[in-house]
Each structure stands twice: as structure tokens, then as C-alpha cells.
Amino acid sequence: MPEAKYRRVLLKLGGEALAGPGNFGIDVAEAQTIAARVAAVHKMGIDIGIVIGAGNLWRGKDGMTHGMDRTTADHIGMLAIVMNCLALRDALEREGVETRVQTAIEMRPIAEPYIRLRAIRHLEKQRVVIFGAGTGNPYFTTDTAGMLRALEINADVMVKATKVDGVYTADPREFPDAQRLPHLTYIDALNMGVRVMDSTALTMGMDNNLPIIVLNLWEPGQLERALRGEPVGTTISHSATLAEAAT
């Protein structure tokens, strides 16, 4: 097997990755599918951190539509994220992958508090670390939390897992003739308003020169191929030259 190009990765998942029928709730079988994908990468000797959203359980904007306070809505979302983290940890452990959950909001009976150096130590011991409760602050998305954790653990790349194999010129589900863009600069992604990641996360990546790969995690072998440096999905980086270097 070819050697991995990236030695440490932050994998960003949407909560919908664990959703059951109707895109709601936690489907244990779906969690196991994700865990199997992660386990395959873990066997390559790659350090893996994970941030997951909570869209399968709670969307703060829905509460706000009915007059809920934004901070309250976001705090509920942070708790929902931890529920997803526990489900994914369980699935990973059943795949034989030693896993730790750390949370930005302390809840010691069920998870460790987030401590950067402890997280890095877990990674060095080949444990997968799942970061829960977002940043611990309202008004920040889990995309931004993912980018923050990626930078804090000195990740080589951030992988944004979607059910589409990259960034397209238009929504390929609505426009069959839409073309996939193999490379994008951060500026292009910001100007396009790509919906796969929010602008704050993109800007943080740009400011800190952390490449982002957008790919379809549900396509078998995609994640392994991307981390070996093969041309998979869409790479977002400072320039086309850097993007090409990542492939």
C-alpha cells in the first residue's frame, strides 16, 4: 500500500452522517459505516481527529424561527453534538479502534474536557479523538470548530466529508451538467460562497495555510485515496500550485 501523504487529519462530519430514515436521529448502522471508513484510515497509521455536527438531532435556526434565543439554541446544539460523539465512539470501539471523546463544555462523567496537549498525546498513542460541543461558544458553527481543532492539533489537512464528491460549479443534484472543480483557492471558495463550509472556517484555513479536501466519504476508498495524495474530490488551498501538490 502506498505511503500516506498526510500524517494527521481532522475529519469534519455533518450530523446527517449518522441520521436514520428521514434524515433524523442516530442510526447505529450508519454510525458503524462511518466507523469502518475511519478504521480503514487508522490502519494506515494516520492520526485522526473528528468533529461532527448535530443536524440530525437539532438545528438552532429552527428554534430561532420560533423566537428562541440564539445562545440558548446554540447551547442545545452543543449538547446534541455530544450525543453524536458518543454514538460514533461506540461504533469505533466496536471496530477495534481505541477512541476518546473530549468536550468543550465539561461533562466529566461521560467524556474528557478538551485539553489540547492531552488530545495530541492521545493522537500520538494512535487513539482517535472526537471533539464534542463545538467550540463551546455560541455563534460558531461546527465547521469553524473543526478548523480550530485542526489547527490546534497541528493537522496536515482538514477533510470535509459530504455526500457529494467535491465542489461543483452548481448543485449536481439539480444540474446534471455541473462540473466538479478539482482545485480551488480559498479566495475562489469564499467568492463562490461554497456551501460545503462556512466563510469563517475557510478564512481560518487561508490565514493558516491549512489545505481542505472536500470528498464523498460514502464512496468506498475515497478517504484512503485522498490521504495517500491521490486526486480525489476538491482540494482548497492558497493556489492551484499548492492544490496540485496535494494531489
N, C-alpha and C positions, 0 to 999 in steps of 0.2 A: 504493500500500500504506500503511495507517495506520502512524503512527509508533509505535515501541516504547515501552512504558511503563517497562520496566526496561532499564537500560544495561549492567549487568554481572550475570551469573548464574553460580551454581555448580550444575552438573548432577550429581546423585548417581545412579549406576547400580549395580545389583546385578551380580555376576559372571555371573549367569544370562543377562544380556542378550547375552552372546557365546556362549552354550552351543549345542552341536550336539545331535544326537539323544540322548535320554536325559538331557537337561539336564547334560551333562558335556562338558568340553573347550572348545576355541576353534573356532568355525565361522567361517571367513573371510567367508562370505556374510552371516552375521548381523552381523559387525563392520561390513561395508560398509553394511548397512541403517541401523545406528546412525549411522555417519559421515554418511550422506546427510541424516538428520534434523538433525544438528548443523550441517552445511554450510548448510542452508537458513536456520538462525538466524544463522549467521555472516554471511550475505549481507545481513542486516538491520542490520549494523553493531554488533551486540551483543558485548561482551566475554564470553568463555566459559571458565570453568574446569571441570574434570571430575574427579570422584573415583569410582573404580569398585571394587567388591568382588572377591572371589575364590571365590565359592560354586560356580562351575563347575569349579574345579580342586581346591579344598581347603577343608574345614570343620574348624576346630580342635577343635570339640566331638566330632567323630568320633574324632580321635586321643586326646582326653582320656578317651573312653569305654573305651579300651583301656589306660589308665594313663599316657598321655603327659603330661609336664609342661606346664602351661598356657602358660608363657612360650615354651617350645620350639614348641608348636603354633601360637601366635600369630606367631612369627617365620617359620615356614614359610608361613603365610598372607600375610605381608607380601611375601615373595618371589613368591608366586603372583600377587599383585596386580600386581606389576611386569610379569609376563608378559602379563597382560591389557592393561596400559597400552601396551606395545609393539605389540600387535596392533591396538589402536584407533588409535594414532598412525599406523601404516602405512595403515590404511583411510582416515583423514582426509587424509593426504598425497595419496593416490590420488584423493580428491575435490577436490584443489586447495587444501586448507586447510593453511597453514603451522602446524605443531604442535610443541610442546616437551613432553617428559616430565621432571618433577622428582621426585626420590625423597627420602623422609625418612631413608632409610638410604643412605649413599653407595655408588654403583656407577658411577663416572665413565666407564668405557668405553662404557656404554650409555645413560646419562641424566645430566642435571644434578642436583647436590644441591639440595634445596629451600632457596631463599633468597627470602624474602618480597618484597623490593624488586625482585629480578630477575624474579620471577613477574609482579609488577604492570607492570613495564616491557614484558614480552612481551605482556601483555594490551593495553597502550596501543598497541602496534605491530600490533594485530589478529591476534595469534597465539593459537591455542587452547593452553591449558596443562593437561596431565593430571598430577594429583598422585598419585604412587605410594607404596606401602609404608605406607599408613595414616598414623598419627601418628608412626610409628617406635617406638612403645611398646606392650608387651603390655597386655591388659585393656581396650583401647579398640576399639570397632567402627569400621567404615568410615563409618557414619552420623555418628559423632562426629567422625571425621577430616574428613568433608565439611563439617560445620558449622564446625569450626575453620578450615579453609581459606577458607570463605565469609566468615567474619568478618575473617580476616587480609587478604584481598584487597579488602575493602570492597564485597562483593557487595550488590546491591539486593534479591536474592531467592535462595532456595535451591529448586531443583526436584528433587523426589524422583520418579524415573521408575519406574513399576511397569507391570504388565500389566493393571491394573485402573484404571478412570478415576476414582479418588478414594478417599476413606474412606467406608465404608458402615456401616450400623447392625449388620450381620452379614456374614459371608463370602458374597458374592453367588453364588459357585460352589456353595455348599451350600444357600443360602436364596434362592431366586429372588425372593421378595418383599422382600428387603433394600433399603433406600433409601439413595441417595447423600446425603452431607452436604456441601453446597456450602461451608459455613463452619464452622470450629471454633476455639475459643480454645485456647491452649496448655494451660491447666488442664484443659479438657474432654478434650483429646487424651491428657494424662497420666492422667487419671482413668479414661478408657476403656481405657487400655493398648493403644492402636492399634499394630498390628504392623508398620506400614509404616516406623516409625522408632523407635529406642530412646530411652529416657527421658532419658539424658544429653544427647543431641543436642537433644531438644525443650526441655530446661531451658536449655541454652545459647542457643537461639533466643529463648526467652522473656526471659531476662536481658538480651539484647542487641537485642531488638525487631527480629529478622530474620524476615520472613514466609517461610512454606514453602508451596509449591504441590505437591500430590500429583496426578499425572496419568498417563495411559497414553501413553507415548512411541511406542508401536507404532501408534497411531491417527494416520494422516497429518494433518499440520497442527496437531495439538494443542499442540505446544511453541510454535510461532509464535503461535498464538492466545493462549495464556496470557501470553506475554511482551509482547503488544500490549495486555494488560489485559482480555481477553475472559473471560467466566465459564466456565472450564474446570476440571475436576477439583475438588479440595478445597483451599481456602486456610486455612492455620492461622496465626493472628496473635493479638494481645493481646485483641481484642474483635471482635464482629460488625461494628462500625462500621469498624474497620481492614480487616477481611476484605472488606467490601463495597467499600471504597475500592480494594482491589487488583483488583477486577473491574469 
